[in-house]
Amino acid sequence: MNTEIDWKAYMDEVEGVINGTYDYTQLKGDTGPLVYPAGFVYIFTVLYYITDQGLNIRLAQYSFASFYLITLFLVFRIYHRTKKVPPYVFFFVCCASYRIHSIFVLRLFNDPVAMMLLFGAVNLILDAHWTLGCALYSLAVSVKMNVMLFAPGLLFILLSEFGLLKTLPKLTICAIIQLVLGLPFLLVNPLGYVTRAFDLGRQFLFKWTVNWRFLPEDLFHSRYFHLVLLFAHLATLLCFALRRWKRSGSNVWVLFKDPSVRKPMTQKLSADQIVLILFSSNFIGMCFCRSLHYQFYVWYFHTLPYLLWSGGVKKLAHLLRVLILGLIELAWNTYPSTAYSSLSLHVCHLIILLCLWFNPTSPPPDTGSESHKTKRQ
């Protein structure tokens, strides 16, 4: 059985590239124009050939089932490093979400591929393979732009660990990967590629929104509403960076200095602190998205248990945490979404966000200790 929505469109889009069309404005499928960066094209071209030009849906589903298992392995490895979540919660991660199974194996969206690469990048970063981690992160961005929601947290971590001068080469690697992957399309129509693959102003259909169903449709499409959400997103990120992510008692400008000349010397961020910053950065973006569609659930599903069981929400009872997970799952499984399902989703998001704000797991104060050293690459 398959209920794929975009698979045929993906195959039509990459088939256009295979047939020699490198002008992004001319690439399209049944659901509209190609709106994903070049990494998507290469990965789904491989799947195109593996699945007999996209016709062998069963084999495509087996491929996505393997992506699902790899993603679980990568997520569990992250959770093992942080040791925040009790074992029984992994049942929810593995078995309790019909929507996630559908997104991976039935509907064959590109979102799971991007998130699989993202969690691979997080694992590399936790293992102190910083250059490889940044490279894989950039590859994830090249599959789908939603991975950029992790970018503010990643930038903060890089500045904390390396300072500005040693962070720039890693950012350069990310940029070079995007340039190399997009080069065939940039050479033909650079403006067309950039505006289509990295379109930040794309309009979403009201009928698919999961999070804003309670709004009037004209307000949902309003540019002013979008600007308010963008301002709230950036303001919340800034507040977390200044008050929750940075080490207590330190000046934020110290991040731009080389760690070897910082006074006093600072400890390295622990695995738990790195994951908290990355996952909360992405979660803040989810809270203020202009629209969430059903396949977007995979953008943060695997991070929710960590956010709920991290030190930042330790005053919540275990039953309440499970209830919040259940309500979020219910909201994402209500089709079509309703005003009540959308409101309940926002209430759950607000509870998590407030707990992260009022009871944060902050990095330790600046000390002279040089413990917890990790290799730098």
N, C-alpha and C positions, 0 to 999 in steps of 0.2 A: 504493500500500500504506500502511496505517496501523495502528498498534497502540496507539492512544490509550487511556489508562487513566482519566484524570480529566476529559477534555474534556467528555464528556456531563454529568458531575456539575457542572462549572463552568457549563455552559449552563443546567442546571436551577436552579442557585443564582441566577444573574443574572436568569433569567426570573421567579423569584419576586419580585425587586425591581421589575422592569418591570411586573409585574401588581399592584404596590401594597403589597407586604409589606415593611415597614421594621423589623420586630421581628427582630433577628438570631437569636433562639432559634427562630424559625419557618422560617428559611431552610435548606434542605438539598438534597442531591443523592443520587445512587446510592451514593456512597462515605461518606455521613454528613453531619453539619451543616457549614454554612459557618464556616470557622475562619480566614479571612484578613481583613485590614483593608479599609477602604472603597475605597482606591485600586484594589485588585483588582477590585471590583465595577464601577467605572466603565470601566476598561480592557477588561475582558472583556465588558461590555455593548456597547462599540463593536465588538468582534470578533463578538459575537452578531448584530448587524445586518449587518455586512459579509459574514458567512458564511451568510446566509439562515437565521437562527435556529439557527446551529450545525450545520446539516445539510450544508453544503458543506465537507466535510473537506479536500478538495484545496486550496481557497482558504485555509483555515486553515493548512495546511502551507506554502503559499507565503508567508503572513504571517510564520510563525515562521522560515522560511528567511531572510527579510529581516531579522528580529531577529538571527539568527545572524551575518549579514554585518555588520550595524551593530556588534554586539558585538566582532567581530574587528577592525574598524576602530578602535574605541575602545581596545581592549587594545593593538593595535600602536602606536597613538599614545602610549600610556603608556610602552611599552617603548622607543619611539624617544626619548622625553624622558630616560629613565634610562640608555640605552645600556649595559645590563648583559648582555644575552643575545645570544649569537652567532646569526647569521642562520639557520643550519641547524635551530635549535630550533623555528623557526616552522613547520616541517613537522609537528612533533608537535602543535603548537597547532591547526593547520588540518586535518590529514588523518588523524592516527594514532589518534583516539579514536572508536571506534564508539559508545561509551556517550554521549558528548556530542552527537553527531549525532542519536542516538535521542531524547535528552531534549528537544532543540530541535524537530526536524522530525517525528518519528514519534509521540511521546507527548504533545506539546503541553502540557507543564507550565507553571505560572506562574513557576517558579523562574528560567528564562531571562529573563523580562521584568523581574523584580526586579534581576537582575544586570546586564542591559543598562543600566538606569537608574543603577545604582550606578557602573558604569564611566564613564558620562556625567558623573556628579557628580565623580568623581576627576579627569577631564580638566578640568572647570571649575575645580576647586581648584588644579590645577597651573598653570592660566592666570591664577591669582589672582582669579578671579571667586568670591570666598568666599561671598557671600550667595546667588547663584544655585546654587552647588555645594551648599550646605547645604539649600536648598529642594528640589533634585532628589534629594538623599540622603533627605530626609524622604518624598518621593514614592515612592522605592524601598522604604522601610520599609513604606509603606502598601499595597504589593503583597504582600510577604511578610516576616515578622518576622526571618528569618535575617540580613537586612542589618544588624540591630542588633549583630552580631558585630564590625562595623567601628567601632561607636560609641566604645568606649574609646580607640582610636587617634585617631579624629577629634577627640574632646574634648581629648586631649593636644596635638594639633597646634594646635587653636584657642587653647588656653591659652598655648602656646609663642609663637604669632604675635601674639596680641592681649591677653593677660592676662584676668583674670576679668571686669572690667566691660564690655569690648568683645566678650567672648564671649557674654555673656548675651543680647544682642539676636539673635544668630544662632541660639542655642538656642530663643529665643522664636519665631522664624520657623518652625523645625521643628515646634514644638508647635502653633502656629496652623494650619499646613497639616494636621496630623492632626485638629485640632478641626473645621476647615471641611469636610474630606472626610467625616468621620464624623457631621457635624451631623444629617442626615436620620434617621440611626439612633439617635443620642444623644437626640433629642427624643422618640422613641417608647419606647425601652427602653435607657437609658444603661448600666445594669449588665449587661444581656444583651449589648450591643455590646462593652463592654470585656472581659468575661470570655471571650467567644467569639473576638474578633479578636486579643486579646493574651494568650491562655492560655499561661502559661509552665509549667504543670504537666501538660500533656496527655500521656497515656500512649501509648507506641508499641508496635506489635506486634512480638514477638520474631522472627517469621518473616521480617520485612523488613529486619532489622538487618544492616548491612554490617560494622560495626566491633566488635560485642560477641558474635559467634556462639560464641566459645569459653567463654563464661560459662554457668552453669546458668540456666535461664529464671527461676527464682524470685529469684535475685540480680539479674538484669537488671531486674526490675520493682520491686526493693526501693527504698523511699524513702531509706534510709540510703545506698545506693549512689549515688543521684542527688545527695544532699547532699555526699558525698565528691567527686564530679565537680565540683559547683558550687564547693566550697571550693578544689579544685585549680586550676580555671579562674581564679578571682579572685586566688588567690595568685600564679599564674604571670604574670598580667597586671600585678599590682603589682610583682613582681620586675623585669619587663621595663621598666616605666615608671620605676622608681627607678634601675635599674642599666644599662639598655641604650638606652632612648629618650632620656633626658635628656642634656644636654650634660655632658661630663666636667668634673668639678670644680665644678659648680653645685649649689645647693640646690634641691630640688624645689619648695620654697615660692615660689621666685622666679617660677614659672609664673603665680601669681595676681596678680602685679604688672603694671602697664602697662609695655610694653616701653620707653617713653620715659623711665621713671624707674628702670629697672634699672641696677644698677652691678655690674660693667661692662656696657656695651651689648652686646647679643648679635646675632649674625648671623641672618638669616632661614634657615629650613630650606630645603635644596635640594630639587629634584624627587625625587631619589633617596631622600633621608631621609623625605620625606612618604610616598612609595609604600611604603618599607620598614615604616614604622610602621603604616600602614593594612593592608597585606597580612599582616603578622605578627600584628596584633590579630585579624584574621579567622581566621588559621591556628591560633592558640592556641585559639580557640573550637572549631574543628573537631576539635582533638586531644582535647577533653574533652566532646564532645557525648554526650548520653544515648543517642542512637541516630542513625546515619546511614543514610538510605534511598538507593536507587539514584539518584533524581533530585537528591539533595543534592550529588552530585559536581560539579555546575556551580557550587556555592557557592565553590569554591576552585581548580578546574581551571586556569583561565587565570592564576592567581597563582603556581602552583607553579614554572614556569621562572624567574620573577624571584627567588623565594625561594632556589632552588638556585644560581642564577648571581650572586646579589648578593655584595657584598664579605664578607658574613657567612659564606659557605661557600667561600671562595677556595682552601682547601687540598684540596677534593675534586677529583679528576680528572674531566675531561669525561665519560669513559666511565662512571664511577660515578654521576654525575648522571643520565645517560641511563638507567642501570640502575634507579635509584630511581624515575624517572618511569615506566619500564616496569612495575615491580613494583606501583606504585600503580594504574596502568591495569589490570593483571591482576586485582588485588583487586576493583576496581569492576566488572569484567566477569565475575566468577565468580558464577554464579547457579544454585542458591541459594548464598549465602555459606557458607564452611566455617570451622572453627576455624583452619585454616592460612592462609586468605586474610585473615581478620580479624587474626590475629597479625602477618602480614607487613605489613599496612597500618599497624598500630601501630608496628612497628619502623621503617618508613620515616618516619613522622611524628616518631618520637623522634630519628632521625638529623638530620632537618632542624631540629628544635627545638634540639637540643644545639649544632649548628653555628651557629645564630643566636645562641645564648647565649654560647658560648665565643669566637667570632670575629665580634663584631658590627661592622656598619658604623655606628659611633656618630656622632652629630652632633659638630661640632668644638667645642673648648673655647671658653668665653666669651672674647671679645676686644672690643676697641674698634672693630673694623671695622664699617662700615655698608655693605659691599658686598653684592651679590646682592639689592638691594632689589627688591621687587615691589609693585605697586599694591595698595591695600587697599580693599575695598568693604564 
